[in-house]
Amino acid sequence: MPYPSPTVRPEPVRFEHAASGFGIGSASPRLSWRIPAAPEGFVQSAVELELTDEAGDVVTERVDTSEQVLVAWPFPPLGSRARASVRARVAGQDRSGWSDWSEPAALETTLLDAADWSARFVSPRTVGGIRQPAPIVRGAVELHGQVVRARLHVTALGLHVTSINGERVTDEELAPGWTSYAHRLRFRTHDVTALLHEGPNTIEVLLGNGWYRGRLGWDGQRALYGERLAALAQLEVTHADGTVRTFGTDATWGARASGVLADDLYDGQTTDLRWDARGPEGPVDVLDEDLGRLVPPSGPPVRAVAEVPAVALFRSPSGRLLADFGENVVGWVRLRVRGGAAGQRVTVRHAEVLERGELGVRPLRSAEATDDYLLASGDAVLEPSLTFHGFRYAELSGVDEGQIESATAVVLSSDLAPTGSFACSDPDVETLHANVVRSMRGNFLDVPTDCPQRDERMGWTGDIQIFAPTASFLADCSGFLTSWLADLAAEQQPDGSVPYVVPDAIRGPEGPAAAAWGDAATVVPWVLYERFADVGVLAAQFESMRAWTDRIAGLAGKDGLWAGGFQFGDWLDPAAPPEDPAAARTDPDLVATAHLVRSAELVARAAEVLGRDEERSRYTDLAATARDAFAREFVSPSGRLHNDAPTAYALALVWDLLPTPEQRAYAGRRLADLVRAAGFRVATGFVGTPLITDALTIAGEPDLAYRLLLERGCPSWLYPVTMGATTIWERWDSMLPDGSINPGQMTSFNHYALGAVADWLHRVVAGFAPAEPGYRRILVRPVPGGGLTSAAARHETPYGEASVAWRRSDGRFLLDVEVPVGARASVHLPGSASAVEVGHGRHHWDVEDAAPQARPLRTVRDVIDSPRLWDELVSVAVEAGLAADSAVVAGRIAPYLDAPAAALPALVPPLLRPAPDAVRARLEQIVAEAPAVPS
């Protein structure tokens, strides 16, 4: 049939990674488009792009390509403030004609050069010092004639809340966010046409300490970037007669103190609602700041993305009034009070959990997390604007229940478009996934932070390195992480070392080089390329990737073994004591050398994509050298690792660090036995946790991966769910089974890192994975197990929505796959030896659900591998007082995995403690009556 047809019409084009073409910061923005529907077999072969500028002039360019994602700008570069529209139409392979045009997409560039700025930074001279009330800088603008267009370009040293004629110019919060201020300071452009009128107009900028001048880190340091707050604002007004006038911050502006008496991100905000806006105004100083560091944003701003009303107001055992918002969130409390008395002090203190019924504030360390308000008389809305908190509970003092009209948690996050979802037949696993989403939302607050509540809240490189694949499925974080990577490169030291946190607020030792943390320099760009088909991020970050890998290769030396020096290692291994989170079971030298292999391979792959053959060859050789060193130092001839720990085997299996098939097979078997010996409790920290379920799957033991996933004892992914968690915890046991808080200093209840298992849920449980960059080819390969009867994943790929859903019913396996136009899928049905290749559209399979083959119950290992049988045996042992839980039973019988199954009843009591004959008889009965074990 002839291909272009009305159904092939593209959607409006997108510019770079932006949701809108307004305020684009590129002279040649890359273009993407989706084709929502097309006839079967349609494949784009060419696109025609039409640019219409503000004057109505039209330029059309044809590009012969099948690409739809981040296609190079085919027109001459744009200038600053350019306004235009772009539309597209496509042709199929048979060249029978063109589709209908897409709707035009509006485009407007922002200021692209430092020379475009006539405004200058201004700072209050006599107000707004450290520990003084937050200042307001103010300017007056007189307008004559009708305003047809007005743009305000604004940023600050510190936080800013900007208004015109008393109305906020934007709904963004905590602007301009946190970047490596010495190198990159974001500004944004706002359409303020509707806020202006003929005659006098007033622009006011409230300045807060924020990351720039507030407390940063656990050592109490302040003013890391500078001691003076400052505003930069440039208003450009176009009148009906075509004249353009520009107004900007300069020496004519004034400054005065605001009613915000104190503000800090860690400690909170104090606000005097009796403040008189007509207070005296003092002068400002014009600062000599480098405008060349100003950069437009590549991702969305922080906004209030949700509101969560309190689910309960109640009194604690000590009589304090508490509000419970039902979930752990990030933001602040909006409190509406009635009948306030002048000078009445209302205090809102925040925490994530309760301990013995009272607010659990110890995990906050030195962060006060408290907002204070001095009321004027009458009703009031109490809400800060220059701070944020991580909390589920709030303690309200200075006010009684009768005065509270409502209490609402205002949830803040970078306003990332949600792109991925997951569902399955196990409600606890669905809750786990929801907790991952909520933790990402709370910690993707302008930078990917570790936690949102204590005196830290920093962009730890190790956390995002392991979580980037999960994040890239759940939300369109492409622009968000691209911006963060630019800061990483800016903060990178001359020798290639990567700071532990980005932006580098802790100013750690010279030449920091910690495996899995610094490797964010190579891993995160590759993930963005893999998930968003963004070659540009590889090009932009390639020198950073190369510099980091050269740095650690230098530490390793010619033999490729990276040993010695400081390492975080397998951070927060559950075996590590609370006071020493780095005391992991896995050798840090093994972790380091494995990451050298990984980074070298990623640089080689990036070089291949970029056509840099010399670097591809060099880093391929470096990876081979480090892989040889790993095998030589850590692997025995049989495949047993000298460091006999789950994380070590997970690294070796997933990253292909074992030379021979025999060694890989042995390592897989040994990893499986370690998992059995732990009673399916998690035994990995930050490094091993994202890999352990994949390693078991690779080893041919997906059922054991499911056993790990579905375990509810501590430590496990579902243990926090059983404890009522609504976010992912930093520690497996951030809260102990008795309801008390872990005594460790690092005990956050909102820390996304251990939620990286969600990537395995998407790729393996649901069976939805990228096979080519940007999901141009989707790998559909579900691995059912764990007693799940269904699972599904849905994702907004760069080409459009794709989904995979399977269910098991009445001996049938039913699979539904949706593929967007421009993509295709390789579908592997369980039990099938070959893949089915399909194009866009909806596809359905209904096949026999082959029952797993049973194997005889021969050994103790077979007993453990039967969930029902194992649960019965553990239940008997626990009820008889032989053991506290399954982990104790498993640990004691682990040396006897190869013993006959029939011997287990005789083994269990002597290994644990003497037991009555009746218990032994019951164990014998369970084993004797057990069926064969499914394999």
Secondary structure, DSSP 8 states (H G I E B T S, - for coil): --S--GGG-----EETT-SSSEEE--SS--EE-------TT--EEEEEEEEEETT--EEEEEE--S--SSB---S----TT-EEEEEEEEEETT---B------EEEEE---SGGG-----EEESSS--TTS--EEEEEEEEE-S-EEEEEEEEEEESEEEEEETTEES-SEESTT----TTT-EE-EEEE-GGG--SEEEEEEEEEE-HHHHS--STT----SS-S--EEEEEEEEEETTS-EEEEE--TT-EEEE-SEEEEETTTEEEEETT--TT---EEEEE----GGGEE--SS--EEEEEEEE-SEEEE-TTS-EEEEEEEEEEEEEEEEEEEE-TT-EEEEEEES-EETTEE--GGGTT---EEEEE--SEEEEE--SS--EEEEEEEEES--GGGEEEEEEEEEEE---B-EEEEES-HHHHHHHHHHHHHHHHHBSSSB-S-SSSS----BHHHHHHHHHHHHHHB--HHHHHHHHHHHHHH--TTS---SBSS--S---SS---TTTTTHHHHHHHHHHHHH--HHHHHHHHHHHHHHHHHHHHHHTTTT---SS----STT-TTS-TT-TT--SS-HHHHHHHHHHHHHHHHHHHHHHTT-HHHHHHHHHHHHHHHHHHHHHHB-TTS-BSS--HHHHHHHHHTT--SSHHHHHHHHHHHHHHHHHTTT-----TTTHHHHHHHHHHTT-HHHHHHHHH--SSSSSSHHHHTT-SS--SSTTSB-TTS-B-SSS---S--GGGGGGHHHIIIIIS-EEESSGGGSEEEE-----TT--EEEEEEEETTEEEEEEEEEETTEEEEEEEE-TT-EEEE--TT-SS-EEE-SEEEEEEEE-----EE---BHHHHHT-HHHHHHHHHHHHHTTS-SSHHHHHHHHGGGTTSBGGGHHHHHHHHH----HHHHHHHHHHHHH---EE-
